[in-house]
Amino acid sequence: MSCKVRDYTGAMRTDIDRFWAGVGLAAVLLQAALLWIEWRPTPRPLWGDEATYWRAAGEVRAGGESDLQMIWPPLYPRFVAASMPLSGGSRLAAQLVQVALLFASAWLLRGLGRALLPGAELSRGIHAADVAAALLLLDPQVACFGAFLWPELLHLALFLFAWWALVTRGERWPWLVAAGVALGLALLAKSLLVAFVPVLLAPLLLLSGPSPRRLLRPAVVLAAMAVTLLPVVLHNRQRYGVAGVADSSTFNAWVGLNERSRRNFVDEIVGDELTVYLNSAPDPAGRAAIARGKIEALVAERGVLPLLRAQLSRQYFRLFDRDSFLADQLPGGAIAERGDGYGYVAPPHWLAAALRGWGWTIYGVVLVGAALGVATVPAGNRRWLVVALLFVAYNLALFLVLHVKTRYRVQLMPVLDLFAGATAVWLVTRRPRRPALVWAAGGALAALALFLAFGGR
């Protein structure tokens, strides 16, 4: 009997080892390809906010202080500045650290998925969470941010660490503190998460223990987060007269209400509007007040329902469009075709075609798998699964109004990957069983997602 147990355990270990050996090799090859076209034959020119972050990082490294106008949170330039000496002042060190952060994010997603979907095994030792982590690593639209100078992967790793700690270590006080610090740092990298924090912490109130203890858990997380944010809040209050980290919401709302295209970088207005916004008043509070006045006038002029119809006809096509920031910078992409020298510099045609085709394929698979996850995801840890769904809903609500690009869906991909992983398990095991109505809902959602991504043109 013991021999049979050892044989089964050994076979299980072999299956999972082979799975991750293959995924790891593919992920390394993908990163090698992305870094190759990033640097050869000459470095890719920095685009948009990348140039702002690089300039700010240089100012920080020189001992000065970057003026981000409270539009961009301050952590990412400091992250880049800290890495610059490791690669002779180039951006290579930051890129390599970001690649490591992507692998760390996949590991955290794997642990999170095993907690959220207990028992969802694809085969011996291979879990839905392994599939989700693999999808995250092998998705070019996520992997490309290892080379790009945007804070996507730094924010993703910090948010996933906080979520993982809350789900798997929520009973332990040191881990609650660590989760609070990670949330604070995540907000210092990208600030859109702030209104979702209460939802993220709500399941802590339902853990075991007396009422004071249940209330104390989220309080500890919030206190650690507040302490992490406090130096920046006090600095901004002294410098700008605003006690906050960063707030570009009014600017992004104004741009989002005036977008013209269903695609990134097509008939784009954000650059011109940013210049108008920065010149509208000498301080962040004044600019925000002017932008709010313009928004109120726009709503009064057009009416709420016509504006809502216009947003629904455009925003989600922009968010879910098939062409990611990677595809947009490949030959034929919206950035590369502008004719002003941006995008990848002469990548091999076969490699560009392979990256674009693989990106479309895995993205379509994830969208369908995530939509069918409505029917295939096991009950698992219901409280935290509800949080995952509410996180998607929160982002969709934000981007109904705010300026949106495909880059902003990167933070959604781990949740979509988890549900796609559950669908992969169902395809093999046919468990759990669901009513036909649930399958119909999942199929309709999959069709809608594919239409938004591939049919909106």
C-alpha positions in Angstrom: 0.0 0.0 0.0 2.8 2.4 0.9 4.5 1.7 -2.3 1.4 2.6 -4.3 1.1 5.9 -2.4 4.7 6.7 -3.1 4.2 5.8 -6.8 1.1 8.0 -7.0 2.9 10.9 -5.3 5.9 10.5 -7.5 3.7 10.5 -10.7 1.8 13.6 -9.4 5.1 15.4 -8.8 6.4 14.4 -12.2 3.2 15.8 -13.9 3.4 19.2 -12.1 7.2 19.3 -12.6 6.8 18.7 -16.3 4.0 21.2 -16.6 6.1 24.0 -15.0 9.3 23.1 -16.8 7.4 23.6 -20.1 5.7 26.8 -19.0 8.9 28.2 -17.5 10.9 27.5 -20.7 8.1 29.1 -22.8 7.9 32.1 -20.5 11.7 32.6 -20.6 11.7 32.4 -24.4 8.8 34.9 -24.6 10.7 37.4 -22.4 13.9 36.9 -24.4 12.0 37.7 -27.6 10.4 40.8 -26.1 13.7 42.1 -24.7 15.4 41.4 -28.1 13.0 43.5 -30.1 13.1 46.1 -27.3 16.9 46.7 -27.7 17.8 45.5 -31.3 18.8 46.9 -33.6 18.3 50.1 -31.5 16.3 50.7 -28.3 12.6 51.2 -28.7 11.8 55.0 -28.2 9.9 55.6 -25.0 6.2 56.4 -25.6 3.8 58.6 -23.7 4.0 58.3 -19.9 7.1 56.2 -20.2 9.1 59.4 -21.1 7.5 61.1 -18.1 8.5 58.3 -15.7 12.1 58.1 -17.2 12.5 61.9 -16.8 11.2 61.8 -13.3 13.5 58.9 -12.4 16.5 60.8 -13.7 15.6 63.8 -11.6 15.3 61.6 -8.5 18.6 59.9 -9.2 20.3 63.3 -9.6 19.1 64.1 -6.1 16.3 66.5 -7.1 12.6 66.2 -6.8 10.4 65.3 -9.8 7.2 67.4 -10.2 4.5 64.9 -11.2 1.7 67.5 -10.7 -0.2 65.0 -8.6 -1.3 63.3 -11.8 1.2 60.4 -11.6 1.8 58.6 -8.3 5.4 58.9 -7.1 6.5 55.3 -6.5 7.3 54.1 -10.0 9.9 56.8 -10.8 11.7 56.0 -7.6 11.6 52.3 -8.4 13.2 53.0 -11.8 15.7 55.5 -10.3 16.8 52.8 -7.7 17.5 50.3 -10.5 19.4 52.7 -12.9 22.8 52.4 -11.2 22.7 48.6 -11.6 22.8 48.9 -15.4 24.9 51.9 -16.0 22.1 54.4 -16.0 20.1 52.5 -18.6 16.6 51.0 -18.2 17.8 47.4 -18.5 18.0 46.8 -14.7 14.4 48.0 -14.2 13.3 45.7 -17.0 14.9 42.7 -15.5 13.4 43.4 -12.1 10.0 43.8 -13.7 10.4 40.4 -15.4 11.1 39.0 -11.9 8.0 40.8 -10.7 5.9 39.1 -13.4 7.2 35.6 -12.3 6.4 36.6 -8.6 2.9 37.7 -9.7 2.4 34.3 -11.3 3.5 32.5 -8.1 1.2 34.6 -6.0 -1.7 34.0 -8.4 -1.0 30.3 -8.1 -1.2 30.4 -4.4 -4.3 32.6 -4.4 -6.0 30.3 -6.9 -5.4 27.2 -4.8 -7.1 29.0 -1.9 -10.0 30.3 -3.9 -10.7 27.1 -5.9 -9.9 24.2 -3.6 -10.2 20.8 -5.3 -10.2 22.2 -8.8 -7.5 19.8 -10.2 -7.0 19.4 -13.9 -5.0 16.2 -13.5 -2.7 14.7 -10.8 -1.1 17.6 -9.1 -2.0 20.2 -11.7 -4.6 22.7 -10.4 -6.7 25.4 -12.0 -4.4 27.8 -10.3 -1.4 26.4 -12.2 -3.3 27.0 -15.5 -4.1 30.6 -14.4 -0.5 31.3 -13.5 0.7 29.9 -16.8 -1.8 32.0 -18.7 -0.5 35.1 -16.9 3.1 34.3 -17.7 2.5 33.4 -21.4 0.2 36.3 -22.3 2.2 38.7 -24.4 0.0 41.7 -23.5 1.0 41.2 -19.8 4.6 39.9 -20.4 5.5 43.0 -22.5 5.3 45.2 -19.5 8.5 43.6 -18.3 10.2 45.7 -20.9 8.0 48.8 -20.8 8.4 51.7 -18.4 4.9 51.7 -17.0 4.0 50.7 -13.4 1.7 47.8 -14.4 3.8 44.9 -13.1 5.0 46.7 -10.0 1.4 47.4 -9.1 0.2 43.9 -10.1 2.8 42.2 -7.8 2.0 44.4 -4.9 -1.8 44.0 -5.2 -1.6 40.2 -5.7 0.7 40.0 -2.7 -1.8 41.9 -0.5 -4.7 39.8 -1.8 -2.8 36.5 -1.3 -1.8 37.5 2.2 -5.4 38.4 3.1 -6.8 35.2 1.7 -4.2 32.7 2.9 -2.8 34.5 6.0 -5.7 36.6 7.2 -5.7 35.2 10.7 -2.1 36.3 11.4 -1.4 39.9 12.5 2.1 40.2 10.9 0.7 39.3 7.5 -2.2 41.8 7.9 0.4 44.5 8.5 2.4 43.3 5.4 -0.8 43.3 3.3 -1.5 46.9 4.4 2.0 48.0 3.5 1.7 46.3 0.1 -1.7 48.0 -0.5 -0.2 51.4 0.4 2.7 50.8 -2.0 0.3 49.6 -4.7 -1.6 52.9 -4.4 1.7 54.8 -4.7 2.2 53.0 -8.0 -1.3 53.3 -9.4 -4.0 55.1 -7.4 -7.2 53.7 -9.0 -7.4 50.9 -6.5 -8.2 53.2 -3.5 -12.0 53.0 -3.6 -11.9 49.2 -3.8 -9.9 48.7 -0.6 -13.0 48.4 1.7 -14.5 45.7 -0.6 -11.1 43.8 -0.5 -11.1 43.9 3.3 -14.7 43.1 3.9 -14.2 39.2 4.1 -11.9 39.8 7.1 -15.0 40.7 9.1 -16.4 37.3 8.5 -13.5 35.2 9.7 -13.8 33.3 13.0 -13.4 35.0 16.4 -15.1 37.5 18.6 -16.5 40.7 17.1 -13.6 43.0 18.4 -11.1 40.6 16.8 -13.0 40.6 13.5 -13.2 44.4 13.5 -9.5 44.7 14.4 -8.2 42.7 11.4 -9.3 45.3 8.7 -8.3 48.1 11.0 -4.8 46.7 11.2 -4.6 46.6 7.4 -5.9 50.1 7.0 -3.6 51.5 9.7 -0.5 49.9 8.0 -1.7 51.2 4.6 -2.2 54.7 6.1 1.2 54.8 7.6 2.7 53.8 4.3 0.8 56.6 2.5 1.3 59.3 5.1 4.7 60.7 4.1 3.5 61.3 0.5 0.2 62.7 1.7 1.9 65.2 4.0 4.5 66.1 1.3 1.7 66.8 -1.2 -0.2 68.8 1.3 2.8 71.0 1.9 3.8 71.4 -1.7 0.4 71.5 -3.5 -2.1 72.2 -0.7 -3.8 68.8 -1.3 -3.7 66.0 1.2 -3.5 63.0 -1.2 -1.3 60.8 -3.2 -2.4 61.6 -6.8 -5.7 62.4 -8.4 -6.2 62.5 -12.1 -9.8 61.4 -11.9 -11.4 64.6 -13.1 -8.9 64.9 -16.0 -9.5 61.3 -17.0 -13.2 61.7 -16.7 -13.2 64.7 -19.0 -11.0 62.9 -21.6 -13.2 59.7 -21.2 -16.3 61.7 -22.0 -14.8 63.2 -25.1 -13.0 60.2 -26.7 -13.8 59.8 -30.4 -12.6 56.3 -31.3 -13.1 52.7 -30.2 -9.4 52.1 -30.4 -6.2 53.2 -28.6 -4.2 55.9 -30.3 -6.7 56.4 -33.1 -7.9 60.0 -33.2 -6.4 60.4 -29.8 -7.1 63.6 -27.7 -5.4 62.9 -24.4 -2.1 64.6 -25.2 -3.7 67.9 -26.2 -6.2 67.7 -23.3 -3.3 67.2 -20.8 -1.6 70.4 -22.1 -4.9 72.3 -21.7 -5.4 70.8 -18.2 -1.9 71.6 -16.9 -2.2 75.2 -18.2 -5.7 75.8 -16.8 -4.6 76.7 -13.3 -1.3 76.9 -11.3 -2.2 74.2 -8.8 -3.8 70.7 -8.8 -6.9 71.8 -6.8 -7.6 74.6 -9.3 -7.2 72.4 -12.3 -9.5 69.8 -10.8 -12.2 72.4 -10.1 -12.0 73.7 -13.7 -12.3 70.2 -15.1 -15.3 69.5 -12.8 -17.0 72.6 -14.1 -16.4 71.5 -17.7 -17.8 68.1 -17.0 -20.9 69.5 -15.4 -21.5 71.8 -18.4 -21.0 68.9 -20.7 -23.6 66.8 -18.9 -26.0 69.7 -18.8 -25.5 70.3 -22.6 -25.8 66.6 -23.8 -27.9 65.0 -21.1 -27.1 62.0 -19.0 -28.7 59.3 -21.2 -27.1 60.4 -24.5 -23.8 60.5 -22.7 -24.3 57.1 -21.3 -25.2 55.7 -24.7 -22.1 57.2 -26.2 -19.9 55.8 -23.4 -21.4 52.3 -23.8 -20.8 52.4 -27.6 -17.1 53.2 -27.1 -15.5 52.6 -23.7 -15.6 48.8 -23.5 -14.4 48.4 -27.0 -11.4 50.5 -26.1 -10.7 48.5 -22.9 -11.1 45.0 -24.5 -9.7 45.7 -28.0 -7.6 42.8 -29.4 -4.6 45.0 -30.0 -2.6 45.4 -26.7 0.2 47.9 -26.1 2.5 45.3 -27.5 0.6 44.9 -30.8 0.2 48.7 -31.1 4.0 49.0 -31.1 4.7 46.2 -33.6 4.8 47.1 -37.3 1.3 47.8 -38.5 0.1 48.8 -35.0 -1.5 52.1 -34.1 1.7 53.6 -32.5 4.1 52.3 -35.1 2.0 53.6 -38.0 2.0 57.2 -36.7 5.1 57.8 -38.7 7.0 59.7 -36.0 9.5 57.0 -35.1 7.8 55.3 -32.2 7.2 51.6 -31.8 9.7 48.8 -32.1 12.6 49.4 -34.4 12.7 46.9 -37.3 11.7 43.7 -35.4 12.0 40.5 -37.6 8.7 40.1 -39.5 8.3 36.5 -38.5 8.7 37.3 -34.8 6.3 40.3 -35.0 3.7 38.1 -36.7 4.2 35.3 -34.1 3.9 37.7 -31.2 0.8 39.4 -32.6 -0.9 36.0 -33.5 -0.1 34.4 -30.2 -1.3 37.5 -28.3 -4.6 37.4 -30.1 -5.0 33.6 -29.6 -4.3 33.5 -25.9 -6.4 36.6 -25.3 -9.4 35.1 -27.1 -8.9 31.8 -25.1 -8.8 33.7 -21.8 -11.9 35.8 -22.6 -13.9 32.7 -23.6 -12.6 30.7 -20.6 -13.3 33.5 -18.1 -16.8 34.0 -19.4 -17.6 30.3 -19.2 -16.1 30.4 -15.7 -19.6 31.6 -14.7 -20.7 28.0 -15.3 -17.5 26.1 -14.5 -16.0 27.7 -11.4 -16.5 25.5 -8.3 -18.1 27.0 -5.2 -14.7 27.2 -3.4 -14.1 30.1 -1.2 -17.3 32.1 -1.9 -16.5 35.3 0.0 -13.2 35.8 -1.9 -14.6 34.7 -5.2 -17.3 37.4 -4.8 -14.5 39.9 -4.2 -12.8 38.8 -7.4 -16.1 39.4 -9.4 -16.6 42.7 -7.7 -13.1 43.7 -8.7 -14.0 43.2 -12.3 -17.3 45.1 -11.8 -15.4 47.9 -10.1 -13.0 48.3 -13.0 -15.9 48.2 -15.5 -17.7 50.9 -13.6 -14.7 53.1 -13.5 -13.9 52.8 -17.2 -17.4 53.5 -18.3 -16.5 57.1 -17.6 -12.7 57.4 -17.3 -10.2 57.6 -20.1 -9.3 54.0 -20.9 -6.6 52.1 -22.9 -5.9 48.4 -23.3 -3.1 48.9 -20.8 -5.7 49.3 -18.0 -7.0 45.7 -18.4 -3.7 44.3 -17.2 -4.9 44.4 -13.6 -7.9 42.4 -14.6 -6.0 39.6 -16.3 -5.3 37.6 -13.1 -9.0 37.4 -12.3 -9.8 36.4 -15.9 -7.0 33.9 -15.9 -8.4 32.3 -12.7 -11.8 31.8 -14.2 -10.3 30.5 -17.4 -8.3 28.0 -15.3 -11.5 26.8 -13.8 -13.0 26.3 -17.3 -9.9 24.3 -18.3 -10.5 22.0 -15.3 -14.1 21.5 -16.3 -13.2 20.6 -19.8 -11.2 17.6 -18.4 -13.3 16.6 -15.4 -16.8 17.8 -16.4 -17.3 19.0 -12.8 -19.2 20.9 -11.4 -22.6 20.4 -13.1 -24.6 23.6 -13.8 -28.1 24.3 -15.1 -28.6 25.0 -18.8 -29.5 28.6 -17.9 -26.1 29.2 -16.3 -24.4 27.8 -19.4 -26.5 30.1 -21.6 -25.4 33.1 -19.5 -21.7 32.0 -19.8 -22.0 31.5 -23.6 -23.7 34.9 -24.0 -21.0 36.6 -22.0 -18.3 34.8 -24.0 -19.9 36.0 -27.3 -20.1 39.6 -25.9 -16.4 39.5 -24.8 -15.3 38.3 -28.2 -17.4 40.9 -30.0 -15.8 43.7 -27.9 -12.3 42.4 -28.6 -12.5 41.4 -32.2 -15.8 42.7 -33.7 -15.9 46.3 -32.5 -13.9 47.6 -35.4 
